[in-house]
């Protein structure tokens, strides 16, 4: 399959000075066949049957922020093979699309992706002097029309960033109010992604790891997210990674920017917050769903982590 990105068309009805556009991509697998929705091809069909690779070209230079909410994804510019961008589930990265051909690589599993395309001039406008100071290599890549990827190893999506993505996807407004709402949320998301305290912390921690070790940690993180209701023990997680406990704790902090159990608690609190505000769950039910048998223990942990009580949350869905 082939996808051609025409920038003028891509940024029709776009956001923030018509220089930013976002997209939701979903891939559903049935009977061993993958169908994709949410990407525009030179066809009027909404879904497509495909193997795994989509050739991509763009008629202008673009920057892409990619968030793998479910499933895994890779991008590879064909003119610069070493920049294979691996973005596992619940991870994100930013890379630069030169006009030369590349390929999107999706895998035959259910996938949900949130992606943002940005004109390079917009980042310069949003970040001002910080752009030159923090993204000199990106500027060089743009000047030389060469590929660029922000992180050698894609970073996990911080819970706060995932919440911002959910607010965009679930925008409750229509018309002009919708556009103003989305522009404000997208502005905050992009700035927090690039310059936010938590993101900056893990960005600077670009310590080299063997790719096999990195993927083992990704496997552990995926297990944690899918088993928040269960007791999570360091020895069990180490066994999943194939590490000893000391190596797991050391390398997990390198990649995810915090100790294992602090990460687990932060994730539990963010998931419980979404259960309460988006699904209308009771505090007791939200506590149970993230592994707390005692709602009072949950409330204490929530207050310590989030800075306010779960009772202060107002459900948006009754």
C-alpha positions as CSV (number, residue, x, y, z in Angstrom):
1,X,0.0,0.0,0.0
2,X,1.1,3.5,-0.6
3,X,0.1,6.7,1.2
4,X,0.9,10.2,-0.2
5,X,0.7,13.1,2.2
6,X,-0.2,16.4,0.5
7,X,0.5,19.1,3.1
8,X,-2.0,21.5,1.8
9,X,-4.8,18.9,2.0
10,X,-3.5,17.5,5.3
11,X,-3.7,21.0,7.0
12,X,-7.2,21.8,5.6
13,X,-9.2,22.8,8.7
14,X,-6.1,22.4,10.8
15,X,-5.3,24.0,14.2
16,X,-3.0,26.7,15.5
17,X,-2.5,28.9,12.5
18,X,-3.3,25.9,10.2
19,X,0.1,24.4,11.0
20,X,-0.9,21.4,13.2
21,X,-3.2,18.5,12.5
22,X,-4.0,15.4,14.6
23,X,-5.3,12.0,13.6
24,X,-6.6,8.9,15.3
25,X,-5.6,5.6,13.6
26,X,-7.2,2.3,14.5
27,X,-6.3,-1.1,13.3
28,X,-8.6,-4.1,14.0
29,X,-7.6,-7.7,13.3
30,X,-10.2,-10.3,12.4
31,X,-9.5,-13.8,11.1
32,X,-5.8,-13.0,10.6
33,X,-6.5,-10.0,8.4
34,X,-5.8,-6.4,9.5
35,X,-8.0,-3.5,8.6
36,X,-7.0,0.1,9.0
37,X,-9.1,3.2,9.6
38,X,-8.3,6.8,10.1
39,X,-5.7,7.3,7.4
40,X,-6.4,9.0,4.1
41,X,-5.2,7.2,1.0
42,X,-5.9,8.0,-2.7
43,X,-9.2,6.1,-2.3
44,X,-12.6,6.8,-0.8
45,X,-12.6,3.6,1.2
46,X,-12.4,4.0,5.0
47,X,-10.8,0.7,5.9
48,X,-8.2,-1.4,4.1
49,X,-6.8,-4.9,4.2
50,X,-3.1,-4.9,4.3
51,X,0.0,-6.9,5.4
52,X,2.1,-4.6,7.6
53,X,3.9,-1.9,5.6
54,X,2.7,1.3,4.1
55,X,5.0,3.4,1.9
56,X,4.7,7.1,2.8
57,X,5.8,10.2,0.9
58,X,5.2,13.8,1.7
59,X,5.4,16.8,-0.7
60,X,6.8,19.0,2.1
61,X,8.8,18.6,5.2
62,X,6.8,17.6,8.4
63,X,7.4,16.8,12.0
64,X,5.4,14.0,13.5
65,X,4.6,13.3,17.1
66,X,3.5,9.6,17.5
67,X,1.7,8.1,20.5
68,X,1.2,4.3,20.4
69,X,-1.9,4.0,22.7
70,X,-2.3,0.3,21.9
71,X,-0.1,-2.0,19.8
72,X,3.3,-1.2,18.3
73,X,4.5,0.8,15.4
74,X,7.7,1.5,13.5
75,X,8.8,4.2,11.0
76,X,11.8,3.9,8.7
77,X,13.0,6.5,6.2
78,X,14.3,4.6,3.2
79,X,17.1,7.0,2.6
80,X,18.4,6.8,6.1
81,X,18.0,3.2,7.3
82,X,19.7,3.7,10.7
83,X,16.7,5.8,11.8
84,X,14.3,2.9,12.4
85,X,11.9,4.4,14.9
86,X,10.4,1.7,17.2
87,X,7.4,2.9,19.2
88,X,6.0,0.1,21.4
89,X,2.6,0.2,23.1
90,X,2.2,3.1,25.5
91,X,5.3,4.8,24.1
92,X,5.9,7.9,22.1
93,X,8.5,9.7,20.0
94,X,8.9,12.6,17.6
95,X,10.6,12.3,14.2
96,X,11.1,14.4,11.1
97,X,9.5,13.5,7.8
98,X,11.7,14.7,4.9
99,X,10.1,14.6,1.5
100,X,11.9,11.4,0.6
101,X,10.1,8.1,0.9
102,X,9.7,6.2,4.1
103,X,7.5,3.4,5.5
104,X,5.0,3.1,8.3
105,X,5.1,-0.4,9.8
106,X,2.1,-1.6,11.6
107,X,1.7,-5.1,13.1
108,X,-1.2,-7.5,12.8
109,X,-2.8,-6.8,16.1
110,X,-5.4,-4.4,17.4
111,X,-3.8,-1.0,17.4
112,X,-4.8,2.6,18.5
113,X,-2.5,5.5,17.5
114,X,-2.7,9.2,18.2
115,X,-0.5,11.2,15.8
116,X,0.2,14.9,15.4
117,X,1.7,16.4,12.3
118,X,3.4,19.8,12.7
119,X,4.9,22.3,10.3
120,X,8.5,23.0,11.5
121,X,7.7,26.8,11.6
122,X,5.1,26.2,14.2
123,X,7.5,24.6,16.7
124,X,9.8,27.6,16.3
125,X,6.8,29.9,17.0
126,X,5.5,27.9,20.0
127,X,8.9,27.4,21.7
128,X,10.7,30.7,20.8
129,X,14.3,30.7,21.8
130,X,13.8,27.3,23.5
131,X,13.5,25.7,20.1
132,X,17.0,26.7,19.1
133,X,18.5,25.8,22.5
134,X,16.8,22.4,22.8
135,X,16.3,21.2,19.3
136,X,19.5,22.2,17.4
137,X,19.8,18.8,15.8
138,X,16.3,19.0,14.5
139,X,17.1,22.4,13.0
140,X,20.1,20.9,11.3
141,X,18.1,18.0,9.9
142,X,15.5,20.4,8.5
143,X,18.2,22.6,6.9
144,X,19.9,19.5,5.4
145,X,16.7,17.5,4.6
146,X,18.0,14.6,6.6
147,X,16.0,12.3,9.0
148,X,15.7,13.1,12.7
149,X,14.4,11.2,15.6
150,X,14.1,12.7,19.1
151,X,15.0,9.6,21.2
152,X,17.0,6.6,20.2
153,X,14.7,4.5,22.5
154,X,11.1,5.7,22.5
155,X,9.8,7.0,25.8
156,X,6.7,5.8,27.7
157,X,3.7,8.1,27.6
158,X,3.5,9.8,31.0
159,X,0.0,9.4,32.5
160,X,-0.5,13.2,32.4
161,X,0.2,13.2,28.6
162,X,-2.2,10.3,28.1
163,X,-4.9,12.2,30.0
164,X,-4.4,15.2,27.7
165,X,-4.7,12.9,24.6
166,X,-7.9,11.5,26.0
167,X,-9.3,15.0,26.5
168,X,-8.7,15.8,22.9
169,X,-10.1,12.5,21.6
170,X,-13.2,12.9,23.7
171,X,-13.8,16.6,23.1
172,X,-17.5,17.2,24.1
173,X,-17.9,20.4,22.0
174,X,-18.9,21.2,18.4
175,X,-18.5,24.1,16.0
176,X,-16.2,27.0,16.8
177,X,-16.1,26.2,20.5
178,X,-14.7,22.8,19.6
179,X,-11.9,24.3,17.6
180,X,-10.9,26.7,20.4
181,X,-11.0,23.9,22.9
182,X,-8.9,21.6,20.8
183,X,-6.4,24.4,19.9
184,X,-5.8,25.1,23.6
185,X,-5.5,21.4,24.5
186,X,-3.2,20.7,21.5
187,X,-1.0,23.7,22.4
188,X,-0.6,22.4,26.0
189,X,0.0,18.8,24.8
190,X,2.8,19.8,22.4
191,X,4.5,22.1,24.8
192,X,4.3,19.6,27.7
193,X,5.5,16.8,25.4
194,X,8.6,18.8,24.4
195,X,9.3,20.9,27.4
196,X,7.3,19.5,30.3
197,X,9.2,18.7,33.5
198,X,8.5,14.9,33.4
199,X,9.2,14.6,29.7
200,X,12.4,16.7,30.0
201,X,13.6,14.5,32.8
202,X,13.3,11.3,30.9
203,X,14.6,13.0,27.7
204,X,17.9,13.9,29.4
205,X,18.2,10.3,30.7
206,X,19.2,9.0,27.2
207,X,21.4,6.3,28.6
208,X,22.3,3.6,26.1
209,X,20.7,0.2,26.6
210,X,20.9,-3.0,24.6
211,X,17.8,-3.1,22.4
212,X,16.9,-6.5,23.9
213,X,17.0,-5.0,27.4
214,X,14.9,-2.1,26.3
215,X,12.3,-4.4,24.8
216,X,12.3,-6.5,28.0
217,X,11.5,-3.4,30.0
218,X,8.7,-2.5,27.5
219,X,7.3,-6.0,28.1
220,X,7.4,-5.4,31.9
221,X,5.6,-2.1,31.6
222,X,2.9,-3.6,29.4
223,X,2.4,-6.3,32.0
224,X,2.1,-3.7,34.7
225,X,-0.6,-1.7,32.8
226,X,-2.6,-4.8,32.1
227,X,-2.5,-6.2,35.6
228,X,-3.0,-3.1,37.8
229,X,-5.7,-5.0,39.7
230,X,-3.2,-7.7,40.7
231,X,-0.5,-7.6,43.4
232,X,2.7,-6.7,41.5
233,X,6.0,-8.0,43.0
234,X,9.5,-7.0,42.0
235,X,10.7,-10.6,41.7
236,X,7.8,-11.5,39.4
237,X,8.4,-8.5,37.2
238,X,12.2,-9.3,37.1
239,X,11.3,-12.8,35.9
240,X,9.2,-11.4,33.1
241,X,12.1,-9.3,32.0
242,X,14.7,-12.0,32.4
243,X,16.7,-9.8,34.8
244,X,17.6,-10.0,38.4
245,X,15.8,-7.6,40.7
246,X,18.7,-5.2,41.0
247,X,19.0,-4.8,37.2
248,X,15.3,-4.4,36.8
249,X,15.0,-1.6,39.3
250,X,18.1,0.2,37.9
251,X,17.2,-0.1,34.2
252,X,13.5,0.6,34.7
253,X,14.3,3.9,36.3
254,X,16.7,4.7,33.4
255,X,13.9,4.2,30.8
256,X,10.8,5.4,32.8
257,X,12.3,8.1,34.8
258,X,11.2,6.8,38.2
259,X,11.4,3.7,40.4
260,X,9.1,0.7,39.5
261,X,6.7,1.1,42.4
262,X,6.4,4.8,42.1
263,X,5.5,4.3,38.4
264,X,2.9,1.7,39.3
265,X,1.3,4.0,41.9
266,X,1.2,6.9,39.4
267,X,-0.3,4.7,36.8
268,X,-2.9,3.4,39.2
269,X,-3.9,6.9,40.2
270,X,-4.2,8.1,36.7
271,X,-6.3,5.1,35.6
272,X,-8.6,5.5,38.7
273,X,-9.0,9.2,37.9
274,X,-10.2,8.3,34.4
275,X,-12.6,5.7,35.7
276,X,-14.2,8.2,38.1
277,X,-14.3,11.2,35.7
278,X,-15.0,9.5,32.4
279,X,-16.9,6.3,33.3
280,X,-18.6,7.6,36.4
281,X,-17.2,4.9,38.6
282,X,-17.5,5.1,42.4
283,X,-14.4,5.6,44.4
284,X,-14.7,2.1,45.9
285,X,-15.0,0.6,42.4
286,X,-12.1,2.6,41.0
287,X,-10.0,1.6,43.9
288,X,-10.8,-2.1,43.3
289,X,-10.1,-1.9,39.6
290,X,-6.5,-0.6,40.3
291,X,-5.7,-3.1,43.0
292,X,-6.9,-1.5,46.3
293,X,-9.1,-3.7,48.4
294,X,-9.4,-0.9,51.0
295,X,-10.9,2.4,49.6
296,X,-9.4,4.3,52.5
297,X,-5.9,3.1,51.6
298,X,-6.7,4.1,48.0
299,X,-7.8,7.6,49.1
300,X,-4.6,8.1,51.0
301,X,-2.5,7.1,48.1
302,X,-4.5,9.2,45.7
303,X,-4.1,12.3,47.8
304,X,-0.4,11.7,48.2
305,X,0.1,11.2,44.5
306,X,-2.4,13.7,42.9
307,X,-2.5,16.3,45.6
308,X,-6.2,16.2,46.1
309,X,-8.9,13.8,47.2
310,X,-10.7,11.5,44.7
311,X,-14.0,12.8,46.1
312,X,-13.1,16.2,44.5
313,X,-13.4,14.7,41.0
314,X,-16.6,15.4,39.2
315,X,-17.7,12.6,36.8
316,X,-18.4,13.8,33.2
317,X,-20.5,10.6,32.5
318,X,-23.3,9.6,34.8
